[in-house]
Amino acid sequence: MPVAIITGASKGLGRALAQALAGRGWDLVLDARGARALGDAAEAVSAHGTRVTALAGDVRDGGHRAELVAAARRLGGVDLLVHNASALGAEPLVRLEELSLEGLRRALEVNLVAGLGLVQEALPLLRASRAGTVVAVSSDAAAEAYETWGGYGASKAALDHLVAVLAVEEPGLRVWAVDPGDMATDLYAAAVPDDDDPRPEPATVVPGFLRLLDERPASGRYGAPALADGAR
């Protein structure tokens, strides 16, 4: 069975994607900071009959990243790495004049540095896979200038560029930055708590991710909702 590592998998998009992959027979290594929520997610995903390893921890911790890859190795390797864990830098979001440098550092550490660290740890197994794939969950804020989204957007823009370079350096892999669009997630609620406009549930964008895995287009940046609708 193929094996995936998914960070930030206790809720939202990470959990929805884990459910969908388990339904397709994937074995999974799941990560999140909250042990209780992660355990609940792992129990639900395990109902599909696949092997699921849940490891609570902080992706900024190199030891934790090594544990995730070691767990995947025990399941058979790494065919897919999804870097979904994210930090905003400030909750709620603030203008750049108010953004603490510590908050910006945290966003960069979680969204960018940890992503590269996990790729580096998993790269030998990804190269050994017949369909090694890296997915970095991006954001519209990486490409557009939105007030108060500067720190988060900068970290995601840097992540987009990093995975674009990875794609050039690792032509044997598929490397995609995927913007899932607006979703009803705890992250968005923490970012803009006064915005109560309805937004799609994370499960609605999962078909776009699955289409990427099925069709394996060239490495690059994609939008999951557009993919689900058949557009590129």
BELCOR-V796897 format. One record per run of one state. SS is the DSSP state (~ for helix, > for strand, _ for the rest). FROM is the first residue (numbers start at 1). TO is the last residue. If there is no record, write none. Layout:
# BELCOR-V796897
[[SS FROM TO] [SS FROM TO]]
This chain:
# BELCOR-V796897
[[_ 1 2] [> 3 6] [_ 7 11] [~ 12 23] [_ 24 26] [> 27 32] [_ 33 34] [~ 35 46] [_ 47 51] [> 52 56] [_ 57 61] [~ 62 75] [_ 76 79] [> 80 83] [_ 84 100] [~ 101 128] [_ 129 132] [> 133 138] [_ 139 139] [~ 140 142] [_ 143 149] [~ 150 169] [_ 170 173] [> 174 179] [_ 180 185] [~ 186 191] [_ 192 202] [~ 203 215] [_ 216 219] [> 220 223] [~ 224 228] [_ 229 232]]
